[in-house]
Amino acid sequence: MTEKQFDKSDEFSRHETVNRQLLTIKSLALQVGFDACGIGKVEHLSDQEKHFKSWMSEKYNGEMSFLERNIDKRFDPRELVPNAKSVISVILSYYPGNPDITARLPRISRYALCPDYHKVLKDKLHQLLELIRIEFGKVEGRAFVDSAPVLEKTWAAKAGLGWIGKNSLLINPKYGTFIFIGELIVDLDLDPITERIEDRCGTCTRCIDACPNKAIVSPRVIDANKCISYLTIEKESPLSIEEKKSLNGWGYGCDICQEVCPWNGKIPLSTSKEIQPDLEIINLSGKNLSEISEVEFKKVFKSSPILRVGFKKFKSNIANC
């Protein structure tokens, strides 16, 4: 056998090994309870860095000054995990259908009806990392769930889990946009060949047209200053009279750009036992919400992401609906 033949044989053997590793990790992710898993190769996200800096220059981030920190870490996972080689992305559907509370005023975003996703996904990611270590030996890595400078939607798209729609959300062909995203950044060199899903939004502009505040200024460009989710969750200073009027009946978050998306038309309900709507929250009436005391607020929303905005902010939102 010639040296060239040896090289081809070695290359084939490595591809076979990598393919087995990829399939094993995806299988383990499903075993842990995620709905889908994809893997991407670590790289510097140059295009996203340009887009982000342009977005920031327009002051579209509003009062979210934390986005101005750790710029370098945001676009290169190796700044977060030394010797990082791969980004393992996972998604978990939280779609609860259309409970009455999502239609009556004041409205609450569907994701907030469920237990806080940060803990649920982080626990599952840690389980996945442990299973990977059992399978492959020593693997260094970190789990990320919307709490560090990681471009989760970008990495998920690069891993073949969907594409980023005009409302800036990841769209998965099966689960739509009502999904949570998490990442494991690891030093395992998986060198995946990923079939990315091309943009399937086409000429559709339903999300852009439906936004009452015109917060989607152009495809995939959101002006947070106009976004109802930002106004009811992230903005810390008091809302102006115009901002109060612009909430359109939403007390926490907003689902409008998701509700009109055709890709959410026939998605399945979430089957995750950990991500199910809290019946106590679902059964709240507008009167319950407007009269809720601080003690009741902490009790009812103890497991919901709503708790993090605090009683004062939440009551103010409800009063403005």
C-alpha positions as CSV (number, residue, x, y, z in Angstrom):
1,M,0.0,0.0,0.0
2,T,1.4,3.4,-1.0
3,E,1.8,6.4,1.4
4,K,-1.0,8.1,-0.4
5,Q,-3.3,5.1,0.2
6,F,-2.3,5.1,3.9
7,D,-3.3,8.8,4.1
8,K,-6.7,8.2,2.5
9,S,-7.3,5.2,4.8
10,D,-6.4,7.4,7.9
11,E,-8.7,10.1,6.6
12,F,-11.6,7.7,6.1
13,S,-11.0,6.2,9.6
14,R,-11.0,9.7,11.2
15,H,-14.3,10.6,9.4
16,E,-15.9,7.4,10.6
17,T,-14.8,8.1,14.2
18,V,-16.1,11.7,14.0
19,N,-19.4,10.5,12.5
20,R,-19.8,8.0,15.4
21,Q,-19.0,10.7,17.9
22,L,-21.5,13.1,16.4
23,L,-24.3,10.5,16.3
24,T,-23.5,9.5,19.9
25,I,-23.7,13.1,21.2
26,K,-26.9,13.8,19.3
27,S,-28.4,10.5,20.8
28,L,-27.2,11.5,24.3
29,A,-28.9,14.9,23.9
30,L,-32.2,13.3,23.0
31,Q,-31.7,10.9,25.9
32,V,-31.3,13.8,28.3
33,G,-34.6,15.3,27.0
34,F,-33.7,17.9,24.4
35,D,-35.7,17.9,21.2
36,A,-32.8,18.3,18.8
37,C,-29.1,18.7,18.8
38,G,-26.5,20.0,16.3
39,I,-22.8,20.6,16.4
40,G,-20.6,23.4,14.9
41,K,-16.9,24.0,14.6
42,V,-15.5,26.9,16.7
43,E,-14.7,30.0,14.7
44,H,-14.5,33.7,15.0
45,L,-17.9,35.2,14.0
46,S,-16.7,38.1,11.9
47,D,-19.9,38.8,10.1
48,Q,-22.0,38.7,13.3
49,E,-19.4,41.1,14.9
50,K,-19.9,43.6,12.2
51,H,-23.7,43.4,12.4
52,F,-23.7,43.7,16.1
53,K,-21.4,46.7,16.2
54,S,-23.6,48.4,13.5
55,W,-26.7,47.6,15.6
56,M,-25.1,49.0,18.7
57,S,-24.0,52.2,16.9
58,E,-27.7,52.9,16.2
59,K,-28.5,52.6,20.0
60,Y,-30.9,49.8,19.3
61,N,-29.9,48.1,22.5
62,G,-31.7,50.7,24.6
63,E,-30.7,50.5,28.3
64,M,-29.1,47.1,27.9
65,S,-25.6,48.3,28.7
66,F,-24.5,44.8,29.6
67,L,-24.3,44.2,25.8
68,E,-21.5,46.6,25.6
69,R,-19.3,44.4,27.8
70,N,-17.2,41.4,26.8
71,I,-17.4,42.2,23.1
72,D,-14.4,39.9,22.3
73,K,-15.9,36.9,24.2
74,R,-19.2,37.4,22.4
75,F,-17.8,36.5,19.0
76,D,-15.1,33.8,19.8
77,P,-16.0,30.9,22.1
78,R,-12.2,30.4,22.7
79,E,-12.4,33.5,24.9
80,L,-14.8,31.7,27.1
81,V,-13.5,28.2,27.0
82,P,-9.7,27.8,26.5
83,N,-8.9,25.4,23.7
84,A,-12.5,25.2,22.6
85,K,-13.0,23.2,19.4
86,S,-16.8,22.6,19.1
87,V,-20.1,24.2,20.0
88,I,-22.9,21.7,20.8
89,S,-26.3,23.4,20.4
90,V,-29.5,22.1,21.7
91,I,-33.2,23.2,21.5
92,L,-36.2,22.4,23.7
93,S,-39.7,23.3,22.7
94,Y,-41.8,25.1,25.3
95,Y,-44.9,25.6,23.1
96,P,-48.0,25.3,25.4
97,G,-50.6,25.9,22.7
98,N,-53.0,28.8,23.3
99,P,-54.0,28.9,27.0
100,D,-56.7,31.5,27.8
101,I,-54.2,33.7,29.6
102,T,-52.3,34.3,26.4
103,A,-55.4,35.8,24.9
104,R,-57.0,37.8,27.7
105,L,-55.6,41.0,29.1
106,P,-53.1,41.7,30.4
107,R,-51.2,39.2,28.2
108,I,-48.2,37.1,29.4
109,S,-45.7,35.6,27.0
110,R,-45.9,31.9,26.7
111,Y,-42.4,31.1,27.8
112,A,-43.1,32.8,31.2
113,L,-45.9,30.4,31.9
114,C,-43.3,27.7,32.4
115,P,-40.6,27.2,35.0
116,D,-37.5,29.3,34.5
117,Y,-35.8,27.8,31.5
118,H,-32.3,28.9,32.6
119,K,-32.2,26.3,35.3
120,V,-34.0,23.5,33.4
121,L,-31.7,23.8,30.4
122,K,-28.5,24.3,32.4
123,D,-29.3,21.1,34.4
124,K,-29.8,19.2,31.2
125,L,-26.7,20.5,29.7
126,H,-24.6,19.5,32.7
127,Q,-26.2,16.0,32.4
128,L,-25.2,15.9,28.8
129,L,-21.6,17.0,29.5
130,E,-21.3,14.2,32.1
131,L,-22.6,11.6,29.6
132,I,-20.1,12.9,27.0
133,R,-17.3,12.5,29.5
134,I,-18.4,8.9,30.3
135,E,-18.4,8.1,26.6
136,F,-15.3,9.9,25.5
137,G,-13.1,10.4,28.6
138,K,-11.8,13.8,29.8
139,V,-13.6,16.6,28.1
140,E,-13.4,20.2,29.2
141,G,-16.5,22.4,28.6
142,R,-19.0,24.9,29.8
143,A,-22.8,25.2,29.6
144,F,-24.4,28.4,28.4
145,V,-28.1,29.4,28.6
146,D,-28.8,33.0,27.8
147,S,-26.6,34.1,30.7
148,A,-23.2,34.8,29.0
149,P,-22.0,36.5,25.9
150,V,-22.7,33.6,23.5
151,L,-24.6,34.1,20.2
152,E,-26.9,31.2,20.8
153,K,-29.2,31.6,17.8
154,T,-26.2,32.0,15.5
155,W,-24.5,28.8,16.8
156,A,-27.8,26.9,16.6
157,A,-28.2,28.0,13.0
158,K,-24.6,27.0,12.2
159,A,-25.3,23.6,13.7
160,G,-28.2,23.0,11.4
161,L,-31.0,23.5,13.9
162,G,-32.8,26.2,11.8
163,W,-32.4,29.6,10.4
164,I,-32.8,33.1,11.8
165,G,-36.1,34.6,10.8
166,K,-36.9,38.3,10.0
167,N,-38.1,38.6,13.6
168,S,-34.5,37.7,14.6
169,L,-35.6,34.4,16.2
170,L,-34.3,31.0,15.4
171,I,-36.9,29.1,13.3
172,N,-36.8,25.3,13.4
173,P,-38.8,23.6,10.7
174,K,-40.5,21.2,13.2
175,Y,-40.7,23.2,16.4
176,G,-41.0,26.8,15.0
177,T,-39.8,29.6,17.2
178,F,-41.3,28.6,20.6
179,I,-38.0,27.0,21.6
180,F,-35.3,27.5,24.2
181,I,-31.6,27.3,23.1
182,G,-28.6,26.1,25.0
183,E,-24.9,25.5,24.2
184,L,-22.0,23.3,25.4
185,I,-18.7,24.7,24.3
186,V,-16.2,21.9,24.5
187,D,-12.6,21.1,23.7
188,L,-13.6,17.9,21.9
189,D,-12.5,18.2,18.2
190,L,-15.6,16.9,16.4
191,D,-14.9,18.7,13.0
192,P,-18.6,18.3,11.9
193,I,-19.8,18.7,8.3
194,T,-23.1,20.3,9.0
195,E,-25.9,20.7,6.5
196,R,-27.3,24.1,7.4
197,I,-30.9,25.0,6.8
198,E,-31.3,27.8,4.3
199,D,-33.5,30.8,5.0
200,R,-37.1,29.7,4.3
201,C,-38.8,33.0,5.1
202,G,-38.9,34.0,1.4
203,T,-40.9,37.1,0.8
204,C,-43.0,36.7,3.9
205,T,-43.1,39.9,6.1
206,R,-45.9,38.9,8.5
207,C,-43.8,39.4,11.6
208,I,-42.6,42.8,10.4
209,D,-46.1,43.9,9.5
210,A,-47.7,42.6,12.7
211,C,-45.4,44.4,15.2
212,P,-47.6,47.2,16.5
213,N,-44.6,49.4,17.4
214,K,-42.6,48.7,14.2
215,A,-39.7,47.4,16.4
216,I,-38.5,45.2,13.5
217,V,-36.9,48.1,11.5
218,S,-35.7,45.7,8.8
219,P,-35.2,41.9,8.5
220,R,-33.3,40.6,11.5
221,V,-32.8,44.1,12.9
222,I,-34.7,44.9,16.1
223,D,-34.9,48.3,17.8
224,A,-35.3,47.2,21.4
225,N,-36.5,50.7,22.4
226,K,-39.7,49.9,20.6
227,C,-40.0,46.2,21.5
228,I,-42.7,45.3,23.9
229,S,-40.6,42.5,25.4
230,Y,-37.8,44.9,26.2
231,L,-40.2,47.6,27.6
232,T,-41.9,45.1,30.0
233,I,-38.8,43.1,31.0
234,E,-35.4,44.8,30.4
235,K,-36.0,48.5,30.7
236,E,-35.3,49.6,34.2
237,S,-36.2,53.3,34.1
238,P,-39.8,54.4,34.2
239,L,-41.7,54.2,30.9
240,S,-42.8,57.4,29.2
241,I,-46.4,58.1,28.5
242,E,-46.0,56.9,24.9
243,E,-44.2,53.8,25.9
244,K,-47.0,52.9,28.3
245,K,-49.5,53.3,25.5
246,S,-47.4,51.1,23.3
247,L,-47.6,47.9,25.5
248,N,-50.8,46.8,23.6
249,G,-52.1,44.8,26.5
250,W,-48.9,42.9,27.3
251,G,-48.0,42.6,31.0
252,Y,-44.8,40.6,30.5
253,G,-43.0,39.9,27.2
254,C,-44.7,39.7,23.8
255,D,-45.5,36.9,21.3
256,I,-47.0,38.8,18.5
257,C,-44.2,38.3,15.9
258,Q,-44.3,34.6,16.8
259,E,-48.1,34.2,16.7
260,V,-48.2,35.4,13.0
261,C,-45.3,33.3,11.8
262,P,-46.4,30.6,9.3
263,W,-43.8,28.2,10.7
264,N,-45.6,28.2,14.0
265,G,-48.9,27.2,12.4
266,K,-48.7,23.4,12.9
267,I,-46.0,22.9,15.5
268,P,-46.4,20.2,18.2
269,L,-47.0,20.9,21.9
270,S,-44.0,20.6,24.1
271,T,-43.6,17.1,25.6
272,S,-41.0,18.1,28.1
273,K,-42.2,17.3,31.7
274,E,-40.0,20.1,33.1
275,I,-41.3,22.7,30.7
276,Q,-45.1,22.7,31.2
277,P,-47.3,25.7,32.0
278,D,-47.9,26.4,35.6
279,L,-51.6,26.0,36.2
280,E,-51.7,28.5,39.0
281,I,-50.4,31.2,36.5
282,I,-52.6,30.1,33.7
283,N,-55.7,30.4,35.9
284,L,-54.9,34.0,36.9
285,S,-57.5,36.5,35.8
286,G,-56.8,40.2,34.9
287,K,-58.4,41.1,38.3
288,N,-56.0,38.6,40.1
289,L,-53.0,40.2,38.4
290,S,-54.0,43.8,39.1
291,E,-54.7,43.1,42.8
292,I,-51.9,40.7,43.4
293,S,-49.8,41.5,46.6
294,E,-46.0,41.3,46.8
295,V,-46.3,38.2,48.9
296,E,-48.7,36.5,46.4
297,F,-46.4,37.6,43.5
298,K,-43.4,35.9,45.0
299,K,-45.5,32.7,45.7
300,V,-47.2,32.5,42.4
301,F,-44.2,33.3,40.2
302,K,-41.6,31.6,42.4
303,S,-40.5,29.3,39.5
304,S,-41.3,31.7,36.6
305,P,-38.9,34.0,34.9
306,I,-41.4,36.7,35.7
307,L,-40.0,36.8,39.3
308,R,-36.7,38.4,38.1
309,V,-38.4,41.6,36.9
310,G,-39.6,42.2,40.5
311,F,-42.9,43.1,41.9
312,K,-42.8,46.8,41.3
313,K,-41.9,46.5,37.6
314,F,-44.5,43.8,37.0
315,K,-47.3,45.8,38.8
316,S,-46.4,48.8,36.8
317,N,-46.7,46.8,33.5
318,I,-50.1,45.5,34.6
319,A,-51.3,49.0,35.4
320,N,-50.2,50.2,32.0
321,C,-52.2,47.5,30.1
